[in-house]
Amino acid sequence: MLKQQQNISGDGEVAPQGFGRVATKAPPTFSPDNEIDAAHNFFTTNGYVVLNDCLAQAEIDHLNEFYDRTQEGRPQAWGLGHDRKPHHQQQGLIFSQPLLDYPELDPYTQHHSSFPVVARIFGGEERVRFSEFNFREAPENAGIGAMNFHHDAVSADRFTRSP
């Protein structure tokens, strides 16, 4: 059973992680098919953008099947089993760096729907770099606290920005 954990995001006394919440209302979403300019402009102004409908149902089905197959076949890769880290006991699951062992995931790194937006934001395809590619999954019916928000690092402006 998962226990709700205190969200310490933005508490500089605990960790220099800045503020996770950008606005009090849901942000607009953009279609990667026909709103590349609008998505780019929103990103330029706000530092983030939300794209909608990037994956087809067949791709979602493939990823769900991948999750199920690899959790059963390689539970340790997901942090399951006896060696689960103590600070992950009440968290969802994470599979770090699956691209190293599963070339079937390669098409998702430069996905035909979202990659044009990413390339536009970065100033061209040749400037896009990936430093990390992970999967996360909150257990079904886990409820609150299953995947707490965190920053691995933070930009300086995040220390002073307020919602």
N, C-alpha and C positions, 0 to 999 in steps of 0.2 A: 504494500500500500504506500503510495506516495504521500509525503507530507509537504504542506506549503512551506516554502522557504522565503525568508525576508529578501525583498528586492533592494539591493544596495546600489543600484545603478545611479551614478551621479553623485555619490557621497565621497567627496575628495578626502575625507578623513579615513576612509576605508581603502579606497583604491582610486588611482587617477584615471578614471574611465569616462569622464565627461557625462553629458546628458543624453540619454537614449531617445527621449521623446522630442520630436521636432515641432509638433503642432497638436492642438487639442481636438481637431476633427480629422477624419480620414482624408488622406491626400487624394488628388485626382489620379486616375489611371489612364494610361495611354496605350493605343494599339501599336504594336511594332510593325504592323503591315502598312499603315497609312498615316501615322502620326510621328514619324521620326523627328521632324523639325520641332514639333511641339514638345516631344519628350526631351530632346536636347536642350531646348530653351528652359524648360522647367528645371532640368538638372543644373544648368549653368547658374540659375538664380538660387536654387535651394540646396544643391549639393547631394541630391538623391532623386530617384525617379522610380515609379512603380509601373511596370508593364503588365498588360492583361493578356490572357489567352495565348501565351507563348508556346505551350505544348499541346499537341493533338492528343485525342483520347488514346490512340494506340501507343503513344510515347509514355503517357501516364501509366497505362497498363504495363508496359515494359519495365518502367522503374519500380512499380509496385511488385512485380514478379521478381525483379532483381533484389529488392529488399528482402522478400520472403526467402528466396533461394540462398542468399548469402548469410542471412541470420541463422538459417538451419545448417548450412554447410561450413561456415566460418564464424561461429559465434564469438570467438575471441576478438575478431576484427571489429566487431560492433561493441566490444566492451561487456559482452555477456559472459556468464560463467563465474567461476570462483575467484578470478583475479580482478574483478571489477573494482576500480578505484573508489576509495571511500567517499570522495566528494561527488561521485557520479551515482551513488546509490539511489538517490531520490530524483534523478534526472532522466531525461529521455536518452535515447541511444545515439551514438555517433560512430560513423565509419570514416576514418581519416584516410585521405589519399587513395581512393579506390581506383583511380586512373592508372596507377602503377601496375595493377594486376588484371584489369578488365578493359581491354581495348574496345569492347562493345559500347563503352560509355563515351568514347571519343567524339561522336557527333554532337554531344551536348555541350562541349566546350566552346564551339563556334556555331551554335545553333542557328539555323537559317532564319528563324523569326527574330530572335533577340540580338544576335551578333551585329547586324547593321547599326542598331542603336548604340551598342557598346563602342563600336568602331568610330562612330560619329563623335561620341563624347570624348574619346581619347585622341581624336585628331587623325584617324586613319587606321586601317587594319594592321599596318606594320608597327604601330605603337601599343597595341593591346598585349598585355602580359598577364599571366595568371600565377599567383603565388601559392594558392591553396584551393583544393576542391574536395569538399567533404559532404557526406550525407548525414542528415539528422532525422531522427524519428521519435516523436512522442508516442508512448504506448497508447493503444486504443482506450478511450474512457479515462485517461490519466487525470484529466482535470487540471486545475491551476497548479503551477509550480513544476510542470513536467519538463519544461525547457526554459530555464531562466535566461533572461537577456544578459549578455556580457560583451565587452570589447576586448579584443586581444591587444589592441593598441588604439590610440586616439590622436586625432589631429588637434593642434593647439586651440583652434576656434571652439572646439567642443567643451572646453573648460569654462567658457564664459557665456556661451549661447544659452538662452532660456526659451522655453516653449512659447 
